[in-house]
């Protein structure tokens, strides 16, 4: 017992000595730790904490060349463009050959309406580092705002080539959409093929590729693109529907039916039941088609124009014109469809056939722009 009592005070003394002899943290190591901490806080969206860490770091190493750019990134994420610009300009003074700094300055200038200065800064960024996809994207946006579509397409394409894999599909689609707006479908198809062959095979890219292949009459290629897209986007029922439509157009009814069933597994939609009904009608199986019509009526959403139009046509096929007219008249009365001339004329023709003059007048009035007038000019 006495020996144990003597050991306890000794341990306490040793522990105290150990505390006194603990090594002090080198200021440079402390600064480095704060830099890492500040960047981690920035990446987590803790901007105020990041600024505090960088401010504490500056007190230790005020001339660290990394600080202005780091603080600038935080201010930029906070939307504080003036403060961010000041920091990036300070960073530029320390390292004028850092492309990212020029890119950030160009972005800020573009956001604050200094377009010419932005173009100059962004071009300097690209000159220093041709694969700066952020600068390429910003250049594309500036050209697009100026109405210079070819230059916008070129820079979106360059951004797609330079960006990480996860960002490539977005840049590709932005270039493709500009081409499609100008009806340049051959160019859109060529661009989509190019990137698909390079491994950019996101569902949206494959779907757009399939769409352009359909326009070009290359149905087998479109079929392959849609099938792959459907496999990569298992929650999108429209892709299997497109596969089914192509098979149906090729007369491959079993394959079409299988594709439509895959679409229904994802979501029960009236338009797919209508398509299946049409397959059964082509096989002269009216009973099966009528069963699908019933399923279509049960699952109709009431908001999809294409779905409702096809459902109305199927109802006409089964001799249910009053039901078809009810769908058309409700659809035609929607404010968003008031300028849909084809819909209004279709509604008016069926209403005239069924001798419903009120619907005829309403639909024809929308066509001519006069409420209830202009019936004589309406077919």
C-alpha positions as CSV (number, residue, x, y, z in Angstrom):
1,X,0.0,0.0,0.0
2,X,2.7,2.6,0.9
3,X,4.6,2.0,-2.4
4,X,1.4,2.5,-4.3
5,X,0.7,5.8,-2.5
6,X,4.2,7.0,-3.6
7,X,3.5,6.1,-7.2
8,X,0.4,8.3,-7.6
9,X,2.1,11.7,-6.9
10,X,4.9,10.7,-9.3
11,X,2.4,10.0,-12.1
12,X,0.8,13.4,-11.5
13,X,4.2,15.1,-11.7
14,X,5.1,13.3,-14.9
15,X,1.8,14.2,-16.5
16,X,2.3,17.9,-15.5
17,X,5.8,17.8,-17.0
18,X,4.5,16.3,-20.2
19,X,2.0,19.1,-20.5
20,X,4.8,21.7,-20.0
21,X,7.0,20.1,-22.6
22,X,4.2,19.7,-25.3
23,X,5.6,21.0,-28.6
24,X,4.2,24.4,-29.8
25,X,2.5,24.4,-33.2
26,X,4.6,26.1,-35.8
27,X,2.9,29.3,-37.2
28,X,3.3,28.1,-40.7
29,X,1.6,24.8,-39.8
30,X,-1.2,26.7,-38.1
31,X,-1.7,28.8,-41.2
32,X,-1.7,25.7,-43.4
33,X,-4.3,24.2,-41.2
34,X,-6.5,27.3,-41.4
35,X,-6.2,27.3,-45.2
36,X,-7.4,23.7,-45.4
37,X,-10.1,24.4,-42.9
38,X,-11.3,27.5,-44.8
39,X,-11.5,25.5,-48.1
40,X,-13.4,22.7,-46.4
41,X,-15.9,25.2,-45.0
42,X,-16.2,26.9,-48.4
43,X,-17.0,23.6,-50.1
44,X,-19.6,22.8,-47.4
45,X,-21.3,26.2,-48.0
46,X,-20.2,27.6,-44.7
47,X,-19.1,30.9,-46.2
48,X,-18.9,33.1,-43.1
49,X,-16.8,30.5,-41.3
50,X,-14.5,30.2,-44.3
51,X,-14.0,33.9,-44.4
52,X,-13.2,33.8,-40.7
53,X,-10.6,31.1,-41.2
54,X,-8.9,32.9,-44.1
55,X,-8.9,36.1,-42.0
56,X,-7.2,34.3,-39.1
57,X,-4.7,32.8,-41.6
58,X,-3.9,36.3,-43.0
59,X,-2.9,37.4,-39.5
60,X,-0.2,34.7,-39.5
61,X,0.9,34.8,-43.1
62,X,-0.4,38.1,-44.6
63,X,1.5,37.6,-47.9
64,X,0.4,34.1,-48.7
65,X,-0.3,34.3,-52.5
66,X,-3.2,31.8,-52.2
67,X,-5.3,33.9,-49.9
68,X,-6.8,36.5,-52.4
69,X,-8.1,33.9,-54.8
70,X,-9.5,31.7,-52.0
71,X,-11.3,34.7,-50.4
72,X,-12.5,35.7,-53.9
73,X,-14.1,32.3,-54.5
74,X,-16.0,32.7,-51.2
75,X,-17.3,36.1,-52.1
76,X,-18.2,35.0,-55.6
77,X,-20.3,32.1,-54.2
78,X,-22.0,34.7,-51.9
79,X,-22.9,36.8,-54.9
80,X,-20.7,39.7,-53.6
81,X,-19.2,40.6,-57.0
82,X,-17.5,43.8,-56.0
83,X,-15.6,42.2,-53.1
84,X,-14.8,39.1,-55.2
85,X,-13.4,41.3,-58.0
86,X,-11.1,43.1,-55.6
87,X,-9.7,39.9,-54.3
88,X,-9.2,38.4,-57.8
89,X,-7.5,41.5,-58.9
90,X,-5.2,41.2,-56.0
91,X,-4.6,37.6,-56.9
92,X,-3.8,38.6,-60.5
93,X,-1.2,41.1,-59.3
94,X,0.5,38.2,-57.5
95,X,0.2,35.7,-60.4
96,X,-0.9,37.2,-63.7
97,X,-0.6,33.8,-65.5
98,X,-3.2,32.0,-63.5
99,X,-6.0,31.3,-66.0
100,X,-8.6,30.6,-63.3
101,X,-8.2,34.1,-62.0
102,X,-8.8,35.6,-65.4
103,X,-11.8,33.4,-65.9
104,X,-13.3,34.5,-62.6
105,X,-12.7,38.2,-63.4
106,X,-14.3,37.6,-66.8
107,X,-17.3,36.0,-65.2
108,X,-17.8,38.9,-62.8
109,X,-17.4,41.4,-65.6
110,X,-20.1,39.6,-67.6
111,X,-22.5,39.5,-64.7
112,X,-22.1,43.2,-64.1
113,X,-22.6,44.2,-67.7
114,X,-19.0,44.9,-68.7
115,X,-19.2,42.7,-71.8
116,X,-16.2,43.9,-73.7
117,X,-13.9,43.7,-70.6
118,X,-15.4,40.2,-69.9
119,X,-14.5,39.0,-73.4
120,X,-11.0,40.3,-73.0
121,X,-10.5,38.6,-69.7
122,X,-12.0,35.3,-70.8
123,X,-9.9,35.2,-73.9
124,X,-6.8,35.7,-71.7
125,X,-8.0,32.8,-69.6
126,X,-8.4,30.6,-72.7
127,X,-5.0,31.7,-74.0
128,X,-3.4,30.6,-70.8
129,X,-5.4,27.3,-70.5
130,X,-7.4,26.3,-73.6
131,X,-9.4,23.7,-71.5
132,X,-10.9,26.2,-69.1
133,X,-14.5,25.0,-69.6
134,X,-15.9,27.7,-67.3
135,X,-14.4,30.4,-69.4
136,X,-15.6,28.7,-72.6
137,X,-19.1,28.5,-71.2
138,X,-19.1,32.1,-70.3
139,X,-17.9,33.1,-73.8
140,X,-20.7,31.0,-75.2
141,X,-23.3,32.8,-73.1
142,X,-21.9,36.2,-74.1
143,X,-22.1,35.3,-77.8
144,X,-25.6,33.9,-77.3
145,X,-26.7,37.2,-75.7
146,X,-25.3,39.1,-78.6
147,X,-27.2,36.9,-81.1
148,X,-24.0,35.2,-82.4
149,X,-25.3,31.7,-82.4
150,X,-22.5,30.1,-84.4
151,X,-20.0,31.3,-81.9
152,X,-22.2,30.3,-79.0
153,X,-22.5,26.8,-80.5
154,X,-18.7,26.6,-81.0
155,X,-17.9,27.6,-77.5
156,X,-20.5,25.3,-75.9
157,X,-19.0,22.5,-78.0
158,X,-15.5,23.4,-76.8
159,X,-16.7,23.5,-73.3
160,X,-18.2,20.0,-73.7
161,X,-14.9,18.7,-75.0
162,X,-12.9,20.3,-72.1
163,X,-15.3,19.7,-69.2
164,X,-15.4,16.7,-66.7
165,X,-17.6,13.8,-67.9
166,X,-20.4,14.7,-65.5
167,X,-20.8,18.1,-67.2
168,X,-20.4,17.1,-70.8
169,X,-24.0,16.2,-71.5
170,X,-25.3,19.6,-70.4
171,X,-22.9,21.5,-72.8
172,X,-23.7,19.1,-75.6
173,X,-27.4,19.7,-75.2
174,X,-27.1,23.4,-75.1
175,X,-25.2,23.4,-78.4
176,X,-27.7,20.9,-79.9
177,X,-30.8,23.0,-78.8
178,X,-29.4,26.1,-80.5
179,X,-28.9,24.0,-83.7
180,X,-32.5,22.7,-83.5
181,X,-33.9,26.1,-82.9
182,X,-32.5,27.1,-86.4
183,X,-33.8,23.8,-87.9
184,X,-30.2,22.7,-88.5
185,X,-31.0,19.0,-87.8
186,X,-28.2,17.5,-89.9
187,X,-25.6,19.5,-87.8
188,X,-27.4,18.5,-84.6
189,X,-27.2,14.9,-85.6
190,X,-23.6,15.1,-86.5
191,X,-22.7,16.7,-83.2
192,X,-24.7,14.2,-81.2
193,X,-23.1,11.3,-83.0
194,X,-19.7,12.7,-82.4
195,X,-20.1,13.0,-78.7
196,X,-21.9,9.7,-78.4
197,X,-19.0,8.0,-80.1
198,X,-16.7,9.7,-77.6
199,X,-18.6,8.1,-74.7
200,X,-21.1,10.9,-73.8
201,X,-24.1,8.7,-73.6
202,X,-26.3,10.3,-71.0
203,X,-30.0,9.6,-71.4
204,X,-30.8,13.2,-72.6
205,X,-28.0,12.9,-75.3
206,X,-29.2,9.5,-76.4
207,X,-32.8,10.7,-76.6
208,X,-31.9,13.7,-78.6
209,X,-29.8,11.5,-80.9
210,X,-32.8,9.2,-81.3
211,X,-35.0,12.1,-82.2
212,X,-32.6,13.4,-84.9
213,X,-32.2,9.8,-86.3
214,X,-36.0,9.6,-86.6
215,X,-36.0,12.9,-88.5
216,X,-33.3,11.5,-90.8
217,X,-35.3,8.3,-91.3
218,X,-32.7,6.1,-89.6
219,X,-35.2,4.1,-87.6
220,X,-32.9,1.2,-86.5
221,X,-30.3,3.6,-85.2
222,X,-33.0,5.6,-83.4
223,X,-34.3,2.4,-81.9
224,X,-30.9,1.5,-80.5
225,X,-30.5,5.0,-79.1
226,X,-33.9,5.0,-77.4
227,X,-33.4,1.5,-75.9
228,X,-30.1,2.5,-74.4
229,X,-31.6,5.7,-73.1
230,X,-34.4,3.7,-71.5
231,X,-32.0,1.5,-69.8
232,X,-30.1,4.5,-68.3
233,X,-33.3,6.3,-67.3
234,X,-35.5,3.6,-65.8
235,X,-38.0,6.2,-64.4
236,X,-38.8,7.7,-67.7
237,X,-41.8,5.9,-69.3
238,X,-41.7,7.9,-72.5
239,X,-38.5,6.2,-73.7
240,X,-40.0,2.8,-73.9
241,X,-43.0,4.3,-75.5
242,X,-40.8,5.6,-78.3
243,X,-39.2,2.2,-78.7
244,X,-42.7,0.7,-79.0
245,X,-43.7,3.3,-81.6
246,X,-40.8,2.5,-83.8
247,X,-41.4,-1.3,-83.6
248,X,-45.1,-0.6,-84.4
249,X,-44.1,1.5,-87.5
250,X,-41.9,-1.4,-88.6
251,X,-44.8,-3.9,-88.2
252,X,-43.0,-5.7,-85.3
253,X,-46.1,-5.9,-83.2
254,X,-44.9,-8.4,-80.5
255,X,-41.8,-6.3,-80.0
256,X,-43.9,-3.1,-79.9
257,X,-46.3,-4.7,-77.3
258,X,-43.4,-5.7,-75.1
259,X,-41.9,-2.2,-75.2
260,X,-45.3,-0.6,-74.4
261,X,-45.6,-3.0,-71.4
262,X,-42.2,-1.9,-70.2
263,X,-43.4,1.7,-70.3
264,X,-46.5,0.8,-68.3
265,X,-44.3,-0.8,-65.7
266,X,-42.7,2.6,-65.1
267,X,-46.0,4.5,-65.2
268,X,-49.6,3.7,-66.1
269,X,-50.5,6.2,-68.8
270,X,-53.5,6.4,-71.1
271,X,-51.5,7.2,-74.2
272,X,-49.7,3.8,-73.9
273,X,-52.9,1.9,-73.5
274,X,-54.2,3.7,-76.6
275,X,-51.1,2.6,-78.5
276,X,-51.7,-1.0,-77.4
277,X,-55.3,-0.8,-78.4
278,X,-54.2,0.3,-81.9
279,X,-52.0,-2.8,-82.1
280,X,-54.9,-5.0,-81.2
281,X,-57.1,-3.3,-83.8
282,X,-54.4,-3.9,-86.4
283,X,-54.6,-7.6,-85.4
284,X,-58.5,-7.4,-85.7
285,X,-58.8,-8.1,-82.0
286,X,-61.5,-5.6,-81.2
287,X,-62.3,-7.1,-77.8
288,X,-58.7,-6.7,-76.6
289,X,-58.6,-3.2,-78.0
290,X,-61.7,-2.2,-76.2
291,X,-60.2,-3.5,-72.9
292,X,-57.3,-1.2,-73.5
293,X,-59.6,1.7,-74.2
294,X,-61.2,1.1,-70.8
295,X,-57.7,1.1,-69.1
296,X,-56.9,4.3,-71.0
297,X,-60.0,6.0,-69.7
298,X,-59.2,4.9,-66.1
299,X,-55.6,6.2,-66.3
300,X,-56.1,9.5,-68.3
301,X,-54.3,12.4,-66.7
302,X,-56.4,15.2,-68.2
303,X,-53.4,17.5,-68.9
304,X,-51.5,15.9,-71.8
305,X,-52.8,17.3,-75.1
306,X,-51.3,14.5,-77.2
307,X,-52.7,11.9,-74.9
308,X,-56.2,13.3,-75.0
309,X,-56.2,13.8,-78.8
310,X,-55.2,10.2,-79.4
311,X,-57.8,9.0,-76.8
312,X,-60.5,11.0,-78.6
313,X,-59.5,9.4,-81.9
314,X,-59.8,5.9,-80.4
315,X,-63.2,6.8,-79.0
316,X,-64.3,7.7,-82.5
317,X,-63.0,4.4,-83.8
318,X,-65.3,2.7,-81.3
319,X,-68.3,4.9,-82.3
320,X,-68.2,7.0,-79.2
321,X,-68.2,10.4,-80.8
322,X,-70.1,12.2,-78.0
323,X,-67.4,11.1,-75.5
324,X,-64.7,12.1,-78.0
325,X,-66.3,15.6,-78.4
326,X,-66.6,16.0,-74.6
327,X,-62.8,15.5,-74.4
328,X,-62.1,17.8,-77.3
329,X,-64.4,20.6,-76.2
330,X,-62.9,20.6,-72.7
331,X,-59.4,20.6,-74.1
332,X,-60.2,23.4,-76.6
333,X,-61.6,25.5,-73.9
334,X,-58.3,25.6,-71.9
335,X,-56.7,29.0,-72.1
336,X,-53.3,27.5,-73.1
337,X,-55.0,25.8,-76.1
338,X,-56.9,28.9,-77.4
339,X,-54.4,29.5,-80.2
340,X,-54.2,25.8,-81.2
341,X,-55.9,26.1,-84.5
342,X,-55.8,22.4,-85.4
343,X,-57.5,21.5,-82.1
344,X,-60.1,24.2,-82.5
345,X,-61.0,23.2,-86.0
346,X,-61.1,19.5,-85.1
347,X,-63.4,20.3,-82.2
348,X,-65.6,22.5,-84.5
349,X,-65.9,19.8,-87.2
350,X,-66.9,17.1,-84.7
351,X,-69.4,19.4,-83.0
352,X,-71.0,20.3,-86.3
353,X,-71.3,16.6,-87.1
354,X,-73.0,16.0,-83.8
355,X,-75.1,19.2,-84.3
356,X,-73.8,20.9,-81.2
357,X,-73.9,24.6,-82.4
358,X,-72.7,26.0,-79.1
359,X,-69.4,24.2,-79.2
360,X,-69.1,25.0,-83.0
361,X,-69.5,28.7,-82.3
362,X,-67.1,28.7,-79.3
363,X,-64.3,26.8,-81.2
364,X,-64.7,28.9,-84.4
365,X,-64.7,32.0,-82.3
366,X,-61.3,31.1,-80.9
367,X,-60.0,30.4,-84.5
368,X,-61.1,33.8,-85.8
369,X,-60.3,35.7,-82.6
370,X,-64.0,36.7,-81.9
371,X,-66.0,35.2,-79.1
372,X,-68.9,33.3,-80.6
373,X,-68.4,34.8,-84.1
374,X,-66.9,33.9,-87.4
375,X,-68.7,30.6,-87.7
376,X,-69.1,30.9,-91.5
377,X,-65.3,31.0,-92.0
378,X,-64.7,28.0,-89.8
379,X,-64.6,24.7,-91.7
